[in-house]
Amino acid sequence: MTVLPDHGLPLADEFPDASREQWQRLVEGVLHKAGTALPGTPAEETLSTTLQDGIATRPLYTAQDSSAEPGYPGFPPFTRAGRPEGTARAGWDVRQRHARPDPKRTNEAVLTDLENGVTSLWLLVGGTGLPVSGIPAALEGVYLDLAPVVLDAGAEFDAAARELLRLYGTRGVPAHSALGNLGADPLGLAVRTGQHSALDTRSAEAAELAALCHREYPGLRALTVDALPYHGAGASTAQELGCSLATGVAYLRTLTAAGLTVDAACAQLEFRYAATADQFLTIAKLRAARRLWARVAEASGAAPAAGAQRQHAVTSPVMMTRRDPWVNMLRTTVACVAAGVGGADTVTVLPFDDALGLPDDFARRIARNTSSILMEESHLARVIDPAGGSWYVERLTDELAHAAWSWFQEIERAGGQAAALRSGLIAERLSATWEERSADLAHRREPITGVSEFPNLAEQSVEREAAPEPAGILTSEGGGLPTVRRDDAFEALRARSDARLAATGSRPRAFLAALGPAAAHTGRASFAANLFQAGGIETVQDPVTVDAESAAEAFRRSGATVAVLCSSDKLYAEQAADVAAALVSAGALRVFLAGRPGDEQRETYLRAGVDEFVFAGGDAVAVLASVLDRMGVA
């Protein structure tokens, strides 16, 4: 091997480059040996993962997959960052969300947050939440010229904005020192409530606030383009992006019609997106969003610098679970990493108990410290666009941008965002998307740790004070888009089990009839326990193994009403029929077999008393719901 004389490093170019074709042949050989090769299907397709929006991720990306030139950070199309320095100078803005209706307790939480790493405040105001009149008390002791305040007041946005502006004057804060966002979002309100009759009036109020901010408050933005309602209704990533673009365009039209220039109108908008635990998709989403908005600004006649999108990323409420909520800490950490790497200007980490109600002090502390650890200890913010140059991320960003642009164009052809909402186009598309995703969740193709996988029936429930419902913010009354969560279907099953436990002192049970030694039955017994416990059905495996002679008595002692055969295919062929018959004679309402036997064996087992087969990829929700029905669990 040739060695460089100056520093002794070997010459890598002495080795020939491997071609893509060589890699494909090697992978195909491995797939054939593993028995997973699909006839006539290239290895890359076999190993590809299909995402929503017609996008598929491949197992290998090379320079041949490079996409459009992403440019430089801080310059159009702003794919890599909205500012040249990105967040490297001071890190991203850490924004904590506050929804507590009591101004005094909100103030205590606000001051604690600001003293411990939070850099801006997000207040949910109105309805049964923090009253508009409580804003001054909630912000008592806050240096309003240092801590940006973002309002989210739904139908009361104008009153809340005027109260905050009045507070700036009362506290002697110079107009040029006021920071934050007044949170006007008329279309977002219509999305959540389905009430479109006041849209024109509210749009005019938002335009007045924008003009006021433009004239007197250079550090304030008036409008939020909130994509969370679309994400929360089950939208795909491209649909979330497309809806945000259409909303942004609608606001540009409103503001320019009110007399603002395109540049000034762009400066009044902040975009809010969901960050999920799918880290690469979130990174690509935020990068694509900046690229897409820069294209909108360019087409609208804005100056190049005006097209830099201001982004606020919020960890996804859809991914948060009510069962085993501690796992949410892991989900939000990954989402926060993705938001930071994706270049979000501001990041809100929702507390791990957000799905259960108002967070406690510990949950808020963990939420704010997530950003602090990533920035201060992991130094994640010190690198501008750390994902830039990754062939995978660049390609995913490009494909996502094209899919989102296509959806945005369809909305525009339908008359714009307001018209598409009124006609039901958006609701129909989002519903179809969520229906497809729900099938993946039900079949556990998209697993939920602690819920559909590895549930813990013995966990102690986490109790929280109920969260308020600010007017037109968190409800879908009146025909607005629904609010969904990934755990909805399994949560409904677990709730039925909880009701049985409360009424009788015990949960519904399933007996695991394990055949043969541990090596033969452990895999399928673990699968069956995982499956049935996901529906709140306790599993009993005592004794550890049974046969045709002992199965009936063991089943009677278990207190179960259904049974599951668990073993290897070989032992099934030898014992399953006899054991199934014994279980039926012992009174089992339903006998399952864990596995997917061939047609001939299947018929044999059915004749012996097996009622149903459970296997990986089956519809877990349908199976569990039918079992609870048969058990009489309401």
Secondary structure by P-SEA (a helix, b strand, c coil): cccccccccccccccccccaaaaaaaaaaaaaaaccccccccccccccccccccccccccccccccccccccccccccccccccccccccccbbbbbbccccaaaaaaaaaaaaaccccbbbbbccccccccccccccccccccccbbbbbbcccaaaaaaaaaaaaaaaaccccccccccccccaaaaaaacccccaaaaaaaaaaaaaaaaaccccccccccccaaaaaaacccaaaaaaaaaaaaaaaaaaaaaacccaaaaaaabbbbbbbccaaaaaaaaaaaaaaaaaaaaaaacccccccbbbbbbcccccccccccccaaaaaaaaaaaaaaaacccbbbbcccccccccccaaaaaaaaaaaaaaccccccccccccccccaaaaaaaaaaaaaaaaaaaaaaaaccaaaaaaaaaaaaaaaaaaaaaaaaaaacccccccccccccccccbbbbcbbbbcccccccccccbbbbccaaaaaaaaaaaaaaaaaccccbbbbbbccccccccaaaaaaaaaaaaaacbbbbccccccccccaaaaaaaacccbbbbbccaaaaaccaaaaaaaaaaacccbbbbcccccaaaaaaaaaaccccccccccaaaaaaaaaaaaaccc
